[in-house]
Amino acid sequence: MKIVYVVGGLLAPNGMSAVLSSKINYLARHTDYELYMILTEKAGEPWYYKIDPKVKWVNFDINFDELDTMPLPQKLFHYWRKQHHYRRMFTDYLMQVRPDITVSTVRREINFLNKIPDGSKKVGEIHFARTFYRQFNKPFLPEALNKLISKIWMGGLIANLKRLDRFVVLTKDDSKNWTELENLIVIPNFISKRPDKLSDGTRKRVIAAGRYDPVKGYDLLIDAWSKVAKLHPDWVLDIFGAGNRETYQSMVDRKNLTSSIHCYAASSNLLNQFSESSIFVMSSRFEGFGLVLLEAMSCGLPAVSFACPCGPRDIVEDGVNGLLVENGNVSQLADKLCYLIENEDKRRSMAPHALATAQRYRQEDVMQQWIALFEELGIRS
């Protein structure tokens, strides 16, 4: 069976590329599928993620990232030009390969994927929750116009998703948002690495991880920690992530929390950092899945997390393997962090439940769901 995966890019570390590369590599090593991969980013640069040599790949060298550097009028023109080029190259490639299944990450190719007469079954997998997906929000436009554009934009997406053979979302929580679709199934992300050691729950350290971006809510977490630090000055909060950490470090400095909050760059061994902590905290305003929650739990860490859309409510069982907090409630976040800090026995009792939760998301088990889907669609003889 031939399967084409649309990956987009492998140049920089990010959650979606990490999952897709792990998924493709697993299929290459554990099935006899003939695998193909489509990239669109700037060609010639070294990949951050390694791909099994059995996978055939092509890079269309479209470089959509270039659009982010352009003013809006220029961006619109070059987007149309790049999209036209992408559609032509994509169509030619599928007509040449003639795959049994084409897997899209529901990005730019979703606008034309269903119209390509290559004979393949079309599968979409989305790595974002619907709640904040395709929201058009330009500050220089009236709110009513932003809402209208968002509605039209989402309407076009729904029309294309309906034509797919299957549409895969990551969480049960998010599946409730796609009421228009009858071709929807849930297959979560998975943990591909196992820790060398587990947390013993005794370190006076809370840890957070994820890129430095407003979506991750580190501003809310820093506000919450202001209260925690007053009650527990011997505990520290360490944040790890890629991006502009200086913004958040400045916030820490202004609040005189420099001795108890440390903003670090992304760690090359995050599992080891988890193992040397006692509590994981997630302050995201929204998530597509929240894989980092599972990675922390795989090290035996109970989690304190906002019940944001979507992901934490699928993973965190309140009071069992962690604690859920009303989304955006900074005071409650501080209180629940303090509760786990003050109750070492509770932290220890949650640890085996956190481990059991992580076990349910092992790569082997989740990938069997994908293989079952491919076998069903491929109708192999």
Secondary structure by P-SEA (a helix, b strand, c coil): cbbbbbccccccccaaaaaaaaaaaaaacccccbbbbbbccccccccccccccccccccccccccccccccaaaaaaaaaaaaaaaaaaaaaaaaaacccbbbbccccccccccccccbbbbbbbbccccccccbbbbccccaaaaaaaaaaaaaaaaaaaaaccbbbbccccccccccccccbbbbbbbbcccccccccccccbbbbbcccccccaaaaaaaaaaaaaaacccbbbbbbbcccaaaaaaaaaaaccccccccccccccaaaaaaaccbbbbbcccccccaaaaaaaaabbbbbbccccccccccccccccbbbcccccaaaaaaaaaaaaacaaaaaaaaaaaaaaaaaacaaaaaaaaaaaaaaaaccc
